[in-house]
Amino acid sequence: MLYRVLRRTAAILARVLCRPTIEGTQNVPDSGPVLLAGNHLSFIDSVVIPLALPRRRVRFLAKSAYFEGTGLKGHASRILFSSLGAMPVERGNARDALLSLDMMLERLHEGEACVVYPEGTRSHDGRLYRGRTGVAHLAMEAKAPVIPVALSGTQNVQPIGANMPRPRPFKVRFGAPMDFSTGFDHLSPAKARRVITDQIMDAIAELSGQERAQGYNDLSDQG
């Protein structure tokens, strides 16, 4: 109930203040596991995607710090992030990354919709960086369709370093579902994950029109 109330309120505010453009929501199934793989420009991306999908509750990973605050502000933060579908995770090493994947895989097995950012963290320069293969691992293990998602303008709504969102227009585009449940048996697991991840990033790039970066994004900013 709280999720629905917060989502409806936030959606109304977003429509009035930001005048978003939302395309392709019909590509997202109404039920069953689905992986929403998006580019990552702003902290607010994980709020924008759920707001664009009124038919589904969407899960995403968030820093555990948002759930650990004290006092009125900490309590409000826990309620907000929990209600929006966030899952608290520690970030900083390989073990934490594996635990995050396991947590998301569990949600997919339960038939939920989950957001992942293959770039690993927010783009500081607007380019689309090489994808990390955790997204392919999730898609293959959960046998879930992957929906490429392209966000634009969210870096203006909440730029890196800004504490509060600003009333700026943004756009969310959901691409056609991608099925990776078969067709990769001839490849080693590592090679299959790389091929699948590259195909997902190609689909995101086609939707977003971003310039492509050759390497990986710098994970020192865990956004």
C-alpha positions as CSV (number, residue, x, y, z in Angstrom):
1,M,0.0,0.0,0.0
2,L,2.8,2.4,1.0
3,Y,4.6,1.6,-2.3
4,R,1.5,2.4,-4.3
5,V,0.8,5.7,-2.5
6,L,4.4,6.9,-2.8
7,R,4.7,5.8,-6.4
8,R,1.4,7.5,-7.4
9,T,2.4,10.7,-5.6
10,A,5.9,10.8,-7.1
11,A,4.5,10.0,-10.5
12,I,2.2,13.0,-10.4
13,L,5.0,15.3,-9.2
14,A,7.3,14.0,-12.0
15,R,4.6,14.6,-14.7
16,V,3.9,18.1,-13.5
17,L,7.4,19.2,-12.8
18,C,9.5,17.3,-15.3
19,R,7.1,16.5,-18.2
20,P,8.8,13.1,-18.9
21,T,8.6,11.2,-22.2
22,I,8.0,7.5,-21.7
23,E,8.1,5.1,-24.6
24,G,7.9,1.3,-25.0
25,T,6.2,0.3,-21.8
26,Q,4.2,-2.3,-23.7
27,N,7.5,-4.2,-24.1
28,V,7.6,-4.9,-20.3
29,P,5.6,-8.0,-19.4
30,D,2.9,-7.5,-16.7
31,S,4.1,-10.5,-14.7
32,G,7.0,-13.0,-14.4
33,P,10.7,-12.3,-14.0
34,V,12.2,-9.6,-16.1
35,L,15.6,-7.8,-16.1
36,L,15.6,-4.1,-17.0
37,A,19.1,-3.3,-18.2
38,G,19.7,0.4,-18.4
39,N,22.3,3.0,-19.0
40,H,23.1,5.0,-15.9
41,L,23.3,8.8,-15.8
42,S,22.0,9.8,-12.4
43,F,21.1,8.6,-8.9
44,I,17.5,9.2,-9.7
45,D,17.5,6.6,-12.5
46,S,16.4,4.0,-10.0
47,V,13.4,6.1,-9.1
48,V,12.5,7.1,-12.6
49,I,12.3,3.6,-14.0
50,P,9.8,2.4,-11.4
51,L,7.7,5.5,-12.0
52,A,7.6,4.8,-15.7
53,L,6.1,1.3,-15.0
54,P,2.8,1.6,-13.1
55,R,1.9,-2.1,-13.8
56,R,5.0,-3.6,-12.1
57,R,6.8,-3.2,-8.8
58,V,10.5,-2.8,-9.6
59,R,13.4,-3.9,-7.5
60,F,16.8,-2.2,-7.5
61,L,20.0,-2.2,-5.4
62,A,20.8,0.7,-3.1
63,K,23.6,1.5,-0.8
64,S,23.1,0.1,2.7
65,A,23.8,3.5,4.1
66,Y,20.3,4.6,3.0
67,F,18.9,2.1,5.4
68,E,21.2,2.7,8.4
69,G,20.7,6.3,9.3
70,T,19.5,7.4,12.7
71,G,16.9,9.9,13.9
72,L,13.9,11.1,11.9
73,K,15.9,11.5,8.7
74,G,17.3,8.0,8.8
75,H,13.8,6.6,9.6
76,A,12.3,8.5,6.6
77,S,15.1,7.2,4.3
78,R,14.5,3.6,5.3
79,I,10.7,3.9,4.7
80,L,11.2,5.7,1.3
81,F,13.8,3.3,-0.1
82,S,12.0,0.2,1.2
83,S,8.7,1.4,-0.2
84,L,10.2,2.1,-3.6
85,G,11.6,-1.5,-3.9
86,A,15.2,-0.9,-3.0
87,M,17.3,-3.7,-1.7
88,P,20.2,-2.7,0.7
89,V,23.7,-3.9,-0.3
90,E,27.2,-3.3,0.8
91,R,29.5,-2.1,-2.0
92,G,33.3,-2.2,-2.2
93,N,34.7,-5.6,-3.1
94,A,34.1,-8.7,-5.2
95,R,32.4,-10.6,-2.4
96,D,29.8,-7.8,-2.0
97,A,29.3,-7.8,-5.8
98,L,28.5,-11.6,-5.7
99,L,26.1,-11.2,-2.8
100,S,24.3,-8.4,-4.8
101,L,23.9,-10.7,-7.8
102,D,22.6,-13.5,-5.5
103,M,20.1,-11.2,-4.0
104,M,18.8,-10.1,-7.4
105,L,18.8,-13.6,-8.7
106,E,16.6,-14.6,-5.8
107,R,14.1,-11.9,-6.7
108,L,14.1,-12.9,-10.3
109,H,13.3,-16.5,-9.3
110,E,10.4,-15.2,-7.3
111,G,9.0,-13.6,-10.6
112,E,9.9,-10.0,-9.9
113,A,11.2,-7.2,-12.1
114,C,14.7,-6.0,-11.4
115,V,16.8,-3.1,-12.6
116,V,20.5,-3.5,-13.4
117,Y,23.1,-1.1,-14.8
118,P,25.7,-3.1,-16.7
119,E,28.1,-0.1,-16.7
120,G,28.4,-0.6,-12.9
121,T,28.1,3.0,-11.9
122,R,27.0,6.4,-13.3
123,S,28.6,7.8,-16.4
124,H,30.4,11.1,-15.6
125,D,30.7,12.2,-19.2
126,G,27.5,11.0,-20.8
127,R,29.2,8.2,-22.8
128,L,28.0,4.6,-22.6
129,Y,30.7,2.4,-21.1
130,R,31.4,-1.3,-21.7
131,G,29.0,-3.6,-19.8
132,R,30.1,-5.9,-17.0
133,T,28.9,-9.5,-17.4
134,G,26.8,-9.8,-14.2
135,V,23.8,-8.8,-16.3
136,A,24.3,-11.9,-18.5
137,H,24.8,-14.1,-15.5
138,L,21.4,-13.0,-14.2
139,A,19.7,-13.4,-17.5
140,M,21.0,-16.9,-18.1
141,E,20.5,-18.2,-14.5
142,A,17.0,-16.8,-14.2
143,K,16.0,-17.5,-17.8
144,A,14.5,-14.0,-17.7
145,P,13.9,-11.8,-20.7
146,V,16.1,-8.7,-20.8
147,I,14.5,-5.3,-21.6
148,P,17.1,-2.7,-22.7
149,V,16.3,0.7,-21.1
150,A,17.6,4.0,-22.3
151,L,17.4,7.1,-20.1
152,S,18.2,10.6,-21.2
153,G,18.0,13.9,-19.3
154,T,18.1,12.4,-15.8
155,Q,21.6,13.8,-15.4
156,N,20.0,17.2,-15.5
157,V,17.2,16.2,-13.0
158,Q,19.8,15.2,-10.4
159,P,23.4,15.8,-11.5
160,I,26.2,13.8,-9.8
161,G,26.8,15.5,-6.5
162,A,23.4,17.1,-6.2
163,N,21.4,16.3,-3.1
164,M,17.9,17.1,-4.5
165,P,16.2,16.6,-7.9
166,R,15.4,19.5,-10.1
167,P,12.4,20.1,-12.4
168,R,13.9,19.2,-15.8
169,P,12.5,17.0,-18.6
170,F,13.7,13.5,-19.1
171,K,13.0,10.5,-21.3
172,V,12.8,6.7,-20.7
173,R,12.7,4.2,-23.6
174,F,12.0,0.5,-23.1
175,G,13.2,-1.7,-26.0
176,A,12.0,-5.0,-27.3
177,P,12.6,-8.1,-25.0
178,M,15.8,-10.0,-25.6
179,D,15.8,-13.8,-25.0
180,F,19.1,-15.4,-24.0
181,S,17.7,-18.7,-22.7
182,T,19.1,-20.7,-25.6
183,G,21.6,-20.6,-28.4
184,F,24.9,-20.2,-26.4
185,D,25.7,-23.9,-25.6
186,H,28.5,-23.9,-28.1
187,L,30.4,-21.2,-26.1
188,S,32.2,-21.4,-22.8
189,P,30.2,-19.8,-19.9
190,A,32.6,-16.8,-19.8
191,K,32.4,-16.3,-23.5
192,A,28.6,-16.6,-23.5
193,R,28.4,-14.0,-20.8
194,R,30.6,-11.6,-22.7
195,V,28.7,-12.0,-26.0
196,I,25.3,-11.6,-24.3
197,T,26.5,-8.5,-22.4
198,D,27.8,-6.9,-25.6
199,Q,24.5,-7.5,-27.3
200,I,22.6,-5.9,-24.4
201,M,24.9,-2.9,-24.5
202,D,24.4,-2.6,-28.3
203,A,20.7,-2.5,-27.8
204,I,20.9,0.2,-25.1
205,A,23.2,2.3,-27.4
206,E,20.7,2.0,-30.2
207,L,17.9,3.3,-28.0
208,S,19.9,6.0,-26.2
209,G,22.1,7.3,-29.1
210,Q,25.0,7.7,-26.7
211,E,28.6,7.9,-27.8
212,R,30.3,4.6,-26.9
213,A,33.4,4.5,-24.6
214,Q,35.9,1.7,-25.3
215,G,36.6,0.7,-21.8
216,Y,34.9,0.1,-18.4
217,N,33.5,2.9,-16.2
218,D,35.4,3.8,-13.1
219,L,33.8,2.0,-10.1
220,S,35.4,4.4,-7.6
221,D,32.1,6.3,-7.7
222,Q,29.5,3.7,-6.5
223,G,26.5,5.5,-7.7
